[in-house]
């Protein structure tokens, strides 16, 4: 991490350095490994995503949240067994407490997997999105964003493989053809700071890598050994962080980091675009054979009795969604709650 005045700041990594010759490439990989080890978060620039596209997504996001409430509730997530659609302020939970944000969840557009005796429960996560009929231009732009961010994060993942002294394509078998993709457009309404300031409660992301594009208002915070630090907006950048799947794969050499969002002050709001790349639902996360020098520094994945981690990807994602969206869980998946040992109002894993 670097310092700005007396404040800690997340490192800034330029993805374009991967293609600038061996010297630049080695320096980038060294910075990537250091950032991942020290804090698990970094700003990513040189990613190639058009600023015009980013501005268009933010503009359409604001248009969506400005729609009449009836239009948004017509695609409320509780209508979708696949956990897709609109969530009202306070209806998603992190560790049992309501998050002060409204959002639209979009995943990969894939067909429903027919139910059957031998079909695993996590197959219920696959299915169509819900789109607002009053804002048809939202769909193509968000799907383009999802496609471009998938490509960016796969480049970063391949760089992580090299930094861990693995074949560049070592992770490809767990995401090839059908990676788990989740895109959220999010609005954080202003909140009176006399009360609870939770925008999103403290949590780790469960996938491989996440990328957040922020508007001009801050609120994202990262937990470090020195306490919470602000991940203030850096124009044109993504805030990228490691998910629990990469922590599992590296036997804890890379560590997923706890983070949260503080709600903005009353009378304001904050918009962000969050994208989460994960392994295929049917994948099992492998444990890499790190070279001795790196293996010696691997601490093993963190053990949290309130949030057990599964190497089977679909099981891990389903666990998190059942916890964080209790209304969807009760309506569509009540038969699964006991077998997962989940109280929908208990501790949650939020994206």
C-alpha positions as a Python dict, from the first residue, in 0.01 Angstrom:
ca = {
    (1, 'X'): (0, 0, 0),
    (2, 'X'): (106, 358, -55),
    (3, 'X'): (57, 668, 154),
    (4, 'X'): (-118, 991, 64),
    (5, 'X'): (-24, 1235, 337),
    (6, 'X'): (-74, 1030, 653),
    (7, 'X'): (-344, 811, 500),
    (8, 'X'): (-309, 462, 360),
    (9, 'X'): (-412, 423, -1),
    (10, 'X'): (-474, 115, -213),
    (11, 'X'): (-202, 40, -469),
    (12, 'X'): (-260, 135, -834),
    (13, 'X'): (-181, -133, -1093),
    (14, 'X'): (-167, -75, -1469),
    (15, 'X'): (-287, -386, -1654),
    (16, 'X'): (-145, -249, -1978),
    (17, 'X'): (207, -315, -1841),
    (18, 'X'): (153, -687, -1907),
    (19, 'X'): (207, -619, -2278),
    (20, 'X'): (493, -365, -2261),
    (21, 'X'): (789, -604, -2261),
    (22, 'X'): (949, -839, -2013),
    (23, 'X'): (1070, -575, -1769),
    (24, 'X'): (731, -403, -1739),
    (25, 'X'): (560, -742, -1720),
    (26, 'X'): (781, -862, -1433),
    (27, 'X'): (724, -538, -1242),
    (28, 'X'): (347, -564, -1284),
    (29, 'X'): (343, -926, -1163),
    (30, 'X'): (553, -834, -862),
    (31, 'X'): (317, -547, -777),
    (32, 'X'): (16, -774, -824),
    (33, 'X'): (148, -1037, -584),
    (34, 'X'): (243, -773, -326),
    (35, 'X'): (-96, -601, -347),
    (36, 'X'): (-273, -934, -310),
    (37, 'X'): (-65, -1034, -9),
    (38, 'X'): (-72, -702, 174),
    (39, 'X'): (-434, -594, 134),
    (40, 'X'): (-619, -803, -126),
    (41, 'X'): (-750, -487, -298),
    (42, 'X'): (-608, -257, -563),
    (43, 'X'): (-705, 3, -822),
    (44, 'X'): (-683, -130, -1179),
    (45, 'X'): (-609, 108, -1466),
    (46, 'X'): (-503, 32, -1824),
    (47, 'X'): (-791, -217, -1845),
    (48, 'X'): (-918, -110, -2189),
    (49, 'X'): (-1283, -59, -2091),
    (50, 'X'): (-1419, 257, -2254),
    (51, 'X'): (-1494, 548, -2022),
    (52, 'X'): (-1789, 625, -2250),
    (53, 'X'): (-1934, 280, -2178),
    (54, 'X'): (-1878, 328, -1804),
    (55, 'X'): (-2057, 663, -1812),
    (56, 'X'): (-2343, 510, -2010),
    (57, 'X'): (-2386, 232, -1753),
    (58, 'X'): (-2388, 483, -1468),
    (59, 'X'): (-2640, 702, -1652),
    (60, 'X'): (-2870, 408, -1725),
    (61, 'X'): (-2833, 293, -1367),
    (62, 'X'): (-2958, 629, -1244),
    (63, 'X'): (-3246, 612, -1492),
    (64, 'X'): (-3341, 269, -1363),
    (65, 'X'): (-3348, 376, -999),
    (66, 'X'): (-3552, 684, -1094),
    (67, 'X'): (-3828, 465, -1241),
    (68, 'X'): (-4162, 452, -1060),
    (69, 'X'): (-4155, 203, -775),
    (70, 'X'): (-4416, -13, -947),
    (71, 'X'): (-4187, -59, -1248),
    (72, 'X'): (-3901, -173, -1029),
    (73, 'X'): (-4115, -401, -813),
    (74, 'X'): (-4248, -567, -1130),
    (75, 'X'): (-3906, -732, -1155),
    (76, 'X'): (-3845, -779, -783),
    (77, 'X'): (-3599, -1056, -701),
    (78, 'X'): (-3853, -1247, -494),
    (79, 'X'): (-4019, -1340, -826),
    (80, 'X'): (-3704, -1522, -942),
    (81, 'X'): (-3584, -1857, -803),
    (82, 'X'): (-3249, -1771, -968),
    (83, 'X'): (-3192, -1466, -744),
    (84, 'X'): (-3217, -1217, -1033),
    (85, 'X'): (-3393, -883, -1031),
    (86, 'X'): (-3457, -577, -819),
    (87, 'X'): (-3399, -558, -442),
    (88, 'X'): (-3550, -282, -232),
    (89, 'X'): (-3354, -83, 25),
    (90, 'X'): (-3304, -298, 335),
    (91, 'X'): (-3411, -627, 176),
    (92, 'X'): (-3067, -781, 133),
    (93, 'X'): (-2888, -875, 452),
    (94, 'X'): (-2528, -906, 562),
    (95, 'X'): (-2473, -1093, 887),
    (96, 'X'): (-2841, -1061, 963),
    (97, 'X'): (-2856, -682, 930),
    (98, 'X'): (-3027, -500, 640),
    (99, 'X'): (-2808, -330, 379),
    (100, 'X'): (-2903, 30, 298),
    (101, 'X'): (-2902, 2, -80),
    (102, 'X'): (-3129, -77, -371),
    (103, 'X'): (-2994, -280, -660),
    (104, 'X'): (-3055, -482, -972),
    (105, 'X'): (-2886, -823, -999),
    (106, 'X'): (-2803, -955, -1346),
    (107, 'X'): (-2631, -1285, -1424),
    (108, 'X'): (-2540, -1483, -1732),
    (109, 'X'): (-2834, -1532, -1968),
    (110, 'X'): (-2857, -1913, -1963),
    (111, 'X'): (-3152, -2154, -1978),
    (112, 'X'): (-3310, -2305, -1669),
    (113, 'X'): (-3171, -2645, -1570),
    (114, 'X'): (-3472, -2881, -1543),
    (115, 'X'): (-3531, -3019, -1194),
    (116, 'X'): (-3471, -3386, -1134),
    (117, 'X'): (-3380, -3640, -869),
    (118, 'X'): (-3010, -3628, -951),
    (119, 'X'): (-2991, -3255, -1027),
    (120, 'X'): (-2786, -3072, -759),
    (121, 'X'): (-2958, -2789, -568),
    (122, 'X'): (-2714, -2526, -694),
    (123, 'X'): (-2852, -2574, -1046),
    (124, 'X'): (-3142, -2352, -937),
    (125, 'X'): (-2909, -2052, -961),
    (126, 'X'): (-2899, -2077, -1340),
    (127, 'X'): (-3176, -1912, -1539),
    (128, 'X'): (-3294, -1595, -1710),
    (129, 'X'): (-3269, -1239, -1585),
    (130, 'X'): (-3556, -1002, -1520),
    (131, 'X'): (-3540, -679, -1722),
    (132, 'X'): (-3748, -359, -1687),
    (133, 'X'): (-3987, -323, -1980),
    (134, 'X'): (-3988, 57, -1937),
    (135, 'X'): (-3610, 83, -1991),
    (136, 'X'): (-3530, -161, -2275),
    (137, 'X'): (-3193, 0, -2352),
    (138, 'X'): (-3062, -126, -2016),
    (139, 'X'): (-3030, -489, -2125),
    (140, 'X'): (-2780, -463, -2414),
    (141, 'X'): (-2555, -218, -2228),
    (142, 'X'): (-2538, -425, -1909),
    (143, 'X'): (-2471, -745, -2102),
    (144, 'X'): (-2191, -568, -2291),
    (145, 'X'): (-2046, -450, -1959),
    (146, 'X'): (-2067, -802, -1820),
    (147, 'X'): (-1887, -941, -2124),
    (148, 'X'): (-1608, -682, -2116),
    (149, 'X'): (-1552, -713, -1741),
    (150, 'X'): (-1537, -1092, -1773),
    (151, 'X'): (-1253, -1054, -2024),
    (152, 'X'): (-1069, -802, -1802),
    (153, 'X'): (-1087, -1018, -1490),
    (154, 'X'): (-979, -1329, -1680),
    (155, 'X'): (-668, -1135, -1787),
    (156, 'X'): (-604, -1047, -1422),
    (157, 'X'): (-663, -1408, -1319),
    (158, 'X'): (-412, -1532, -1576),
    (159, 'X'): (-165, -1278, -1438),
    (160, 'X'): (-225, -1414, -1088),
    (161, 'X'): (-146, -1764, -1217),
    (162, 'X'): (191, -1644, -1351),
    (163, 'X'): (263, -1451, -1028),
    (164, 'X'): (206, -1777, -837),
    (165, 'X'): (454, -1951, -1073),
    (166, 'X'): (179, -2161, -1231),
    (167, 'X'): (89, -2219, -1597),
    (168, 'X'): (-96, -1912, -1727),
    (169, 'X'): (-408, -2119, -1800),
    (170, 'X'): (-410, -2315, -1472),
    (171, 'X'): (-750, -2172, -1371),
    (172, 'X'): (-911, -2211, -1712),
    (173, 'X'): (-1076, -2550, -1641),
    (174, 'X'): (-1288, -2401, -1362),
    (175, 'X'): (-1436, -2115, -1568),
    (176, 'X'): (-1412, -2228, -1933),
    (177, 'X'): (-1735, -2188, -2137),
    (178, 'X'): (-1965, -2095, -1846),
    (179, 'X'): (-1807, -1879, -1574),
    (180, 'X'): (-2034, -1763, -1297),
    (181, 'X'): (-2110, -1396, -1367),
    (182, 'X'): (-2297, -1156, -1145),
    (183, 'X'): (-2346, -786, -1217),
    (184, 'X'): (-2509, -545, -976),
    (185, 'X'): (-2605, -186, -1042),
    (186, 'X'): (-2639, -29, -699),
    (187, 'X'): (-2774, 288, -545),
    (188, 'X'): (-2699, 382, -185),
    (189, 'X'): (-2951, 642, -61),
    (190, 'X'): (-2835, 898, 191),
    (191, 'X'): (-2876, 795, 552),
    (192, 'X'): (-2883, 984, 881),
    (193, 'X'): (-2547, 904, 1042),
    (194, 'X'): (-2699, 937, 1390),
    (195, 'X'): (-2833, 586, 1330),
    (196, 'X'): (-2670, 285, 1164),
    (197, 'X'): (-2437, 380, 878),
    (198, 'X'): (-2438, 35, 711),
    (199, 'X'): (-2460, 58, 335),
    (200, 'X'): (-2331, -297, 305),
    (201, 'X'): (-2207, -480, 612),
    (202, 'X'): (-1855, -619, 651),
    (203, 'X'): (-1807, -929, 436),
    (204, 'X'): (-1584, -1113, 189),
    (205, 'X'): (-1675, -1188, -173),
    (206, 'X'): (-1723, -1556, -247),
    (207, 'X'): (-1609, -1570, -611),
    (208, 'X'): (-1271, -1550, -781),
    (209, 'X'): (-1230, -1176, -848),
    (210, 'X'): (-1452, -869, -816),
    (211, 'X'): (-1437, -531, -990),
    (212, 'X'): (-1619, -220, -868),
    (213, 'X'): (-1670, 96, -1074),
    (214, 'X'): (-1765, 391, -855),
    (215, 'X'): (-1921, 728, -918),
    (216, 'X'): (-1758, 1035, -762),
    (217, 'X'): (-1881, 968, -406),
    (218, 'X'): (-1681, 745, -171),
    (219, 'X'): (-1802, 495, 85),
    (220, 'X'): (-1619, 168, 7),
    (221, 'X'): (-1385, 71, 291),
    (222, 'X'): (-1128, -208, 323),
    (223, 'X'): (-1019, -371, 649),
    (224, 'X'): (-642, -381, 707),
    (225, 'X'): (-413, -454, 999),
    (226, 'X'): (-412, -79, 1064),
    (227, 'X'): (-791, -55, 1060),
    (228, 'X'): (-1041, 51, 793),
    (229, 'X'): (-912, 250, 494),
    (230, 'X'): (-1114, 431, 230),
    (231, 'X'): (-1114, 308, -130),
    (232, 'X'): (-1203, 652, -262),
    (233, 'X'): (-1307, 682, -627),
    (234, 'X'): (-1017, 704, -873),
    (235, 'X'): (-1152, 824, -1212),
    (236, 'X'): (-1137, 562, -1485),
    (237, 'X'): (-1030, 281, -1251),
    (238, 'X'): (-1183, -34, -1112),
    (239, 'X'): (-1136, -139, -752),
    (240, 'X'): (-1043, -508, -781),
    (241, 'X'): (-1039, -755, -495),
    (242, 'X'): (-973, -1123, -434),
    (243, 'X'): (-1261, -1358, -358),
    (244, 'X'): (-1274, -1663, -135),
    (245, 'X'): (-1237, -1903, -430),
    (246, 'X'): (-890, -1765, -505),
    (247, 'X'): (-804, -1785, -137),
    (248, 'X'): (-901, -2153, -139),
    (249, 'X'): (-708, -2225, -460),
    (250, 'X'): (-389, -2066, -324),
    (251, 'X'): (-423, -2236, 18),
    (252, 'X'): (-445, -1894, 175),
    (253, 'X'): (-135, -1747, 9),
    (254, 'X'): (-379, -1498, -143),
    (255, 'X'): (-634, -1373, 105),
    (256, 'X'): (-988, -1248, 48),
    (257, 'X'): (-1027, -925, 241),
    (258, 'X'): (-1317, -802, 452),
    (259, 'X'): (-1476, -484, 321),
    (260, 'X'): (-1790, -278, 366),
    (261, 'X'): (-1973, 27, 233),
    (262, 'X'): (-2066, 320, 455),
    (263, 'X'): (-2393, 484, 353),
    (264, 'X'): (-2365, 842, 220),
    (265, 'X'): (-2499, 1134, 423),
    (266, 'X'): (-2868, 1221, 420),
    (267, 'X'): (-2970, 1422, 115),
    (268, 'X'): (-2715, 1253, -114),
    (269, 'X'): (-2674, 916, -280),
    (270, 'X'): (-2399, 698, -428),
    (271, 'X'): (-2402, 475, -738),
    (272, 'X'): (-2166, 190, -820),
    (273, 'X'): (-2140, -98, -1065),
    (274, 'X'): (-2017, -422, -914),
    (275, 'X'): (-1911, -723, -1119),
    (276, 'X'): (-1818, -1063, -974),
    (277, 'X'): (-1639, -1334, -1168),
    (278, 'X'): (-1659, -1688, -1039),
    (279, 'X'): (-1598, -2044, -1141),
    (280, 'X'): (-1861, -2253, -1319),
    (281, 'X'): (-2137, -2373, -1091),
    (282, 'X'): (-2034, -2735, -1147),
    (283, 'X'): (-1664, -2670, -1077),
    (284, 'X'): (-1459, -2775, -779),
    (285, 'X'): (-1187, -2529, -674),
    (286, 'X'): (-846, -2702, -686),
    (287, 'X'): (-562, -2639, -443),
    (288, 'X'): (-257, -2533, -643),
    (289, 'X'): (82, -2691, -586),
    (290, 'X'): (280, -2376, -509),
    (291, 'X'): (660, -2373, -532),
    (292, 'X'): (828, -2425, -191),
    (293, 'X'): (912, -2057, -135),
    (294, 'X'): (548, -1954, -185),
    (295, 'X'): (397, -2261, -16),
    (296, 'X'): (595, -2174, 298),
    (297, 'X'): (405, -1844, 315),
    (298, 'X'): (59, -1995, 253),
    (299, 'X'): (-146, -1966, 570),
    (300, 'X'): (-432, -2190, 467),
    (301, 'X'): (-780, -2048, 402),
    (302, 'X'): (-936, -1858, 688),
    (303, 'X'): (-1177, -2063, 897),
    (304, 'X'): (-1497, -1889, 1002),
    (305, 'X'): (-1750, -2114, 1180),
    (306, 'X'): (-2026, -1874, 1080),
    (307, 'X'): (-1929, -1893, 711),
    (308, 'X'): (-1799, -2238, 611),
    (309, 'X'): (-1629, -2245, 270),
    (310, 'X'): (-1695, -2519, 16),
    (311, 'X'): (-1460, -2610, -268),
    (312, 'X'): (-1769, -2696, -476),
    (313, 'X'): (-1857, -2364, -639),
    (314, 'X'): (-2231, -2399, -677),
    (315, 'X'): (-2274, -2505, -316),
    (316, 'X'): (-2079, -2202, -198),
    (317, 'X'): (-2281, -1956, -409),
    (318, 'X'): (-2614, -2107, -311),
    (319, 'X'): (-2525, -2088, 58),
    (320, 'X'): (-2454, -1716, 26),
    (321, 'X'): (-2768, -1636, -170),
    (322, 'X'): (-2995, -1827, 67),
    (323, 'X'): (-2854, -1626, 356),
    (324, 'X'): (-2852, -1283, 199),
    (325, 'X'): (-3199, -1296, 39),
    (326, 'X'): (-3431, -1457, 296),
    (327, 'X'): (-3748, -1363, 106),
    (328, 'X'): (-3632, -1553, -205),
    (329, 'X'): (-3509, -1841, 9),
    (330, 'X'): (-3842, -1881, 186),
    (331, 'X'): (-4054, -1853, -129),
    (332, 'X'): (-3854, -2074, -366),
    (333, 'X'): (-3604, -2279, -164),
    (334, 'X'): (-3757, -2357, 176),
    (335, 'X'): (-3678, -2725, 118),
    (336, 'X'): (-3303, -2648, 117),
    (337, 'X'): (-3265, -2439, 431),
    (338, 'X'): (-3242, -2724, 680),
    (339, 'X'): (-2998, -2926, 471),
    (340, 'X'): (-2770, -2621, 439),
    (341, 'X'): (-2799, -2550, 811),
    (342, 'X'): (-2911, -2198, 728),
    (343, 'X'): (-3129, -1957, 918),
    (344, 'X'): (-3212, -1697, 650),
    (345, 'X'): (-3192, -1419, 909),
    (346, 'X'): (-2851, -1532, 1034),
    (347, 'X'): (-2497, -1437, 922),
    (348, 'X'): (-2470, -1372, 550),
    (349, 'X'): (-2218, -1346, 275),
    (350, 'X'): (-2291, -1039, 66),
    (351, 'X'): (-2164, -953, -279),
}
